[in-house]
Amino acid sequence: MTGSSIHTHTSTSLQIMGLKGEGHIGDNTWIVKSHHPFEIKLSEKFTSGKTFICVRHPLDVFPSFAALCNTISHGNKTEFEFYRDYPEYWEWFVTKQAKLMQRFFENLKRNCIKDGKNPLYIVRYEDLVTDPKETLMGLMSFLLEHKDLAGSNIERRIDEVVAKGSSAATTYKLKATTGKFDVHKEKYTPEMKKFI
């Protein structure tokens, strides 16, 4: 699970590599995955009752997103290092993405908290990796509006998924840095880190 939608957000029915569930909506769909605020023309609109989002530390996000933007693939990497081989581009990219990320969270907080459109729950990717059961139990407690899920069918299902390890959620070839933290810190100057 990567995230849910913002109220009346537009989603897509296209299937991009690794995103088979994105944009599927209907009466039999409980969780709709989106890349809000990314919108694709002619996509279907839907409303939602709750929003959850999975976040990851920006220092680990930006290199991955730069690779995605330049290879159009979640699993591929460029043959060069942006920070070393194209430092001007890297600084521009990081600065731009940090500003966009700030705007995204400002919009998210305004929509969900200030305007009260949807209750909001934030899941940290790092917590999903280091403590998947507790993290998923917290998320499901939020979604089901039930504090104690001990002994429930949902706990049993979470235990089944956690027992499978990271392969349970793998839909495409992962990069070597997937599931590792703080491996990109050398790619940032002190000024970039301060800006982020």
Number of C-alpha atoms within 10 A of each C-alpha: 13 16 20 24 25 27 17 13 19 22 26 22 15 14 12 13 12 14 15 13 18 21 23 19 19 10 5 7 9 12 22 21 22 23 18 16 14 10 14 12 8 10 14 16 13 16 14 16 14 18 22 22 23 16 15 15 12 18 21 18 14 19 20 20 18 18 20 16 11 11 13 14 17 19 18 15 18 11 7 10 14 18 17 10 10 11 14 11 12 20 18 11 17 24 17 12 18 18 13 12 14 13 12 14 11 11 15 21 15 13 17 18 13 11 10 11 18 21 15 19 17 12 19 13 19 17 16 17 16 11 12 20 19 14 18 21 19 18 17 17 15 17 17 11 10 10 11 11 16 10 8 10 10 16 18 13 11 17 15 13 17 18 13 10 12 13 10 11 11 10 12 12 11 12 12 9 12 12 14 11 15 11 11 16 12 10 18 17 12 11 9 14 14 8 11 16
